[in-house]
Every structure is written in structure tokens, then in C-alpha cells.
Amino acid sequence: MPETCSESDCDRPVAVELHIPWTENRFVCAAHARVLGRQDGVVADPLPDSESDLLEDGG
């Protein structure tokens, strides 16, 4: 598993594995998972120990 997002020009930490039926799964950051996970058939699976990357700082 990569340490950074698989999307080009993104160096954020991986937080989610996207299960994509028409291509290989991708490991992406929380921001890209929010956008890409809206496509029909895509399942976003948060990775263990990625809570801090998934939650926004409400402070």
C-alpha cells in the first residue's frame, strides 16, 4: 500500500481504499475519496488508523 494518495500531484496521506468495479482499487486521501466515492459502484473503505486524516479539525 502506498503512503501517499495515488492521484497525480497529491502528496496527502492515504486514508481510504476505493473499490472500483471497472478498474483496479486505488488508495487515496480523504479529500479525493469524498469526490471519487460518489461515482456509482465505487465503495470507499476507510483504512484502519486513518481517523485523524478522515476527520476535519473542528477547533
SULQUI-V249359 format. One record per residue. N is the residue number from 0. PHI is phi in whole degrees, 0 to 359 (none if undefined). Layout:
n: {N	N}
phi: {PHI	PHI}
This chain:
n: {0	1	2	3	4	5	6	7	8	9	10	11	12	13	14	15	16	17	18	19	20	21	22	23	24	25	26	27	28	29	30	31	32	33	34	35	36	37	38	39	40	41	42	43	44	45	46	47	48	49	50	51	52	53	54	55	56	57	58}
phi: {none	289	271	242	307	279	286	297	61	234	244	289	291	293	230	218	259	266	265	244	296	263	204	290	298	232	257	226	283	298	297	291	296	298	280	290	289	276	289	303	91	276	244	266	243	301	277	302	67	250	304	294	277	274	271	276	284	274	289}
